[in-house]
Amino acid sequence: MSNRAALQTNIRTKIIHGYTVAVISAVILSTTAIFIRFLTETYHIPALVVAFWRDVFVAVTLLPALALIKTHLLHIDRTNRIYLIGYGFVVAVFNALWTVSVALNGAAVSTVLAYTSAAFTALLGWWFLKEKLDWVKILAVVLCLGGCALVSEAVNPAVWRVNLVGISAGVLTGLSYAVYSLMGKTASERGLNPWTTLVYSFGLASIFLASFNLIPGGYLPGAAVSVRDFMWLGDAWLGWCVLFLLAAVPTVLGFGLYNISLGHLPSSVANLIMTLEPLFTAGIAFLRVGERFNLTQLAGGGLILGGVTFLRIYDARPSRLEASGLD
């Protein structure tokens, strides 16, 4: 096998691995809504309190696991400490903005606005990381964003009866998700292990979220009113178990695998694949409670799958492999 053929084979293998991991991540993250819906509807726990404990339990789950299995992953050199603090702040801001957007906009509109991250990531990746931004990637962004809008039924004018603050929070959610993706990519380039990045970024995010919850004046919807609200669940052990599972399963595995995919794919491609998440969420809703897809949602699912598939086929072309080297 020639050096050129060997290089193309290695890049193709890396792309396949990256796509596979990203799709699995999207499937796992799509179950998050099940846990959050149960907690908020059953116990009426404030959204930012859920976000705080979710990040705490991510750290609580990963720290002992890494300490027992791969202790060296807990070591970070001095040059990465400030970087991880910034990463944790981005995670906290993303979680806070997401909950505010849901509170003000509702699920459908907030989902679509969050996945403006696909466009933001493509632009920011091109600007800061020198990732390619060609017509194929632009087309995939358009298809996936359109599909998200149809699957979440945000094409219905009734769901857009929101205020300027709500729209701003939703768009900033997409922007912060894009920044999270870019920081995950640069973390990989810095040589940080994906699980190291996850445990420290979410652990530090819990500290920032604690301070967000305690901002006086009630400016943030879903925030704790007092310190006592952090123990909202009290002796509701089922609620605590569900909250722990929310962190230990969809969050740890979902974001962990997403961080791994960022080590194999350009951040813009990995984030585009994540637009499959609302499609998977709709599918889970159908399986769990019998919610049926209408023609609009089916068309949206087709657009998302079409955009991701088209991008995958294009990336697999020999000329593309040789030219890009995974950007």
N, C-alpha and C positions, 0 to 999 in steps of 0.2 A: 504494500500500500504506500502510495506516495505521501510526502509530507503534507501536500495540499489536501488530499483525500482524508488523511488522518485528522487534520485540523478541522475539516468540515464535520467529520464524524463526532469529534469531541464536542464541538459547539452544538450540533444537533442533539446529542445526548443531554447536554446541559439545559437546552431549551425545553426538551420534553420533560425533564425532571422539574424544571421551574414551573411549567404550565400545570403539571400534575399536582404539585404541592400547593400552588395557588388556588386551584379549583377545589381541592380538599379543604383548604382553609376557608373558602367562601361557603362551602356546605356546612362546616362546623359553626362558623360565625352566624349563619342564618338561623341557628337554633336559639340565639341569645334572646330574641323577642319572647319566646315561650316562657323563659325564666322571669324576665322583667315583667311581663304581663301578669304572671301569677302573683308576684310580690306586690306590685302596685295595686292590683284589683282586690287581692285578698286582705292585705294588711295596710294599704294606703300609705305606704312608707314614702317619704319625700325622695324624689328622683336623685338629687345630688347626694343624699345619704346612701342610696343604693350604689352610686358611682364610687363613693369613698370606700365602702366596705368591699366592693368588687376588687378595687385595686389593692387593698390591704390583703385580702385573701389570695390574690395572685402571688404576692410576695411570700405569704405564709406557706403557700403550696410549694413554690419553687425553691425557696431557701434551704429547707432541710433536704429536699431531693438532691439538689446540687451539692450540698455539703457532704452527703453520704456517697454519692456516685462519682461526681467530678468536682472535687473541691477547687481545683485550679481555675474553674470557670468563674468563681466568685472573686478572684483577684483581678483588679483593674489598675493599670498604671496611672501615674499622676496626670499624664497628658490627656486621658480620657475622662477624668472625673468631672471637670467643668462641662464637658460635652454631654455626659449622661444626666447631669442636673438640668441642662437645657432640654434634653429629650424628655425628661420627666415632666417638665413644665408644659411642653407641647402636648403630651398625653393628657395631662390634667385639663388643659384648655379645651382640647378636643372633646373630652367626656362632658365637660361643663356645657359647652356650646351645644352639643348634641341634645342634652336633656332640656336645655332652654328652648331649643328649636322645636322639639316634640311638644313641649308644654304650650308654646304659642301658635304653632302651625298645624299640629296634628301629625299623625303618622305618615300620611301619603305625601304631603308637601315636604316635610322634613327629610324623608327618604330621598326624594328627587334632589333637593338642595344639597344633601350630604354627598351625593354622587356627582356633583359638579367637580368633585375632587379629581375625577378622571381627566377633565380638561385642565384643571390647575396643575396636576402632576405632569401632564405632557408638556405644558408651557414652562413650568419651573425646572423640570428635568432638562429640557432643551437649553434653558437659560443658564442654570447653575452647574449642571453635571455634564453638559455637552452631549446629551442624548439626542439621537436623530428625531426630527419632527417632519416626517414626509407625508405625502397625501394619503397613504394607507392608514397611518396612525390617526390622522385627522378624521378620516372617514369612520374608523372604528370608534373614536370618541363620540362622533355624532350619532352613530347607530346605537351605541350602548346608552347614551344619555336619553335618547328618544325612547328606547325600550324601557328604561327605568320609569320614565314618566307614564308610559302606558300600563305597565304592570302595577304600579302603585295607584293608578287611576287619578293621577294629578291633572289629567286633561279635563277633568270635570271642574268647571268654573267655581262650583260651590266650595271646593277645598282651598281655594286661593283667597278666601275672605280673611286676610291676615293684615297685620299692620307693618309699618316700616321696620320696627324693632325685630319682629319675627322673621321677616325676609332677610334682614341683615345677619341675624344669628344663624340662619340656615346656610347662607352663602359662606359665612366665616367658618361654619362647620366643615364645609367642603374644602376650604382653604387650609384649615388646620389638619385635616386628614391628609391632604397633599403634602404638607410639611412633614407630617409623621412618616409618610412613605419615603420622602427624600432623605430624612434623617436615618431611616432604617437602611437605605442604600449606602449612605456614607459610613454608617456604623460597620457595615460589611467590609467596605473598602479600608476602614481603619483596622481591620482584623479582629473586631469584637465578635464573639460568638453570639448567635441569635438569642440563645437562652440567657446569656449574661445581660444582653441588652434588655430583654423582657423583664427580668426580675428587678433590675435597678430602675428602669424607666417607670414601671408601674408602682414600685415601692416608693420612689420619690414623688410620683404623681399623687399618691394617697396623702402625703404631707401637704402638697399644694391644695388638694381638694378639701382637706380639713379646714384650711384657712379660708377657702372660698365659701364653705358652709357657714363660717362664723362671721362673714362680712355683715355688719349691722345695717339695719334699714330695710331688709327684705327686698333688695334689688334683684336678686336672682330667684326666678321661679323654681320651686322644688328644693330650696335649700333648707337646712336646719334652722329653726327659730332660736333654739337654745342648745347648750351642750347636751342636755338630756335627750334631745332628739336623735343623737347618735345611737342610743340604745332603744330606738323606736320599737323593735321587735320584742323587747322584754324577754319573757320566758316562752315565747312562741318558737319552740325548737324546730318545728317543721320549716318555719320561715328562715331560720338561721341555716338550716341544712340546704335549702334551695339556694340561698344567697352564696353559700360556700361552693355549691356545685356550679353556679353561674360563673364563678371565678376559676374553679379548678378544671372545668371541662371546656366550654366554648371559648372562654377568654384565653386561658393558657395555651390550649392546643391551637385555637384559631389564629391568634396573633403570633404565637410561636412559629407556626408553619408559614404565616405571611412573611415574617422576618426572614425565614429560610429562603422563601421564593425570591426575596429581594437580593439575595446573594447570587442568584442564577439568572435573573431577568432585569432589564431596565425598569426603573421604578414606575415609569409610565405604563408599561405593559402589564406589570403585576397589578397595578391599581385598576386598569381596565378589566382584567379578569375578575376582580372583586365586584364588578357591577353585576355579576351573576347572583350575588347574595340576595337581592330582593326577589329574584325569580325562584330561588330555592326556598325562601321564606314563604312565598305564596304556595309553593308545592307542599310544604309542611302543613300549612293551614288547611289545605285540601285534604290531606291524609288524616289530620287530627280531628278536625271539626266539620269536614265535608264541604268546605267552602269551594265552590266551583269557579273555574276560570270562565270569564266571558270572552267574546271575540277580541275585544280591545286588549285584554291581558295576554291572550294567546299571541296576538300580533306583536306585543311588546317583548314577550319571551323570545319570539323568533328573531326580532331585531338584535337583542342582546347576544343570543347564541350565534347569530350571523356575524356580528361584529367581531366577537372573540375568535370564531372559527376562521374568518377571513384573515385576521391578523396572524393566527397560528400558521395557516397555509403559506402566507406570504413570507413569514419568518423562516420557514423550512426550505425555501428555494435555495439551491446551491449558490447562486450569484449573491443572494442576500446574506447567506452565512459567511461567504468570503469577504464581502464588503464591510459588514458591520462588526463581526467578531463579538456579537452581543452588545453592540454600542459601547 
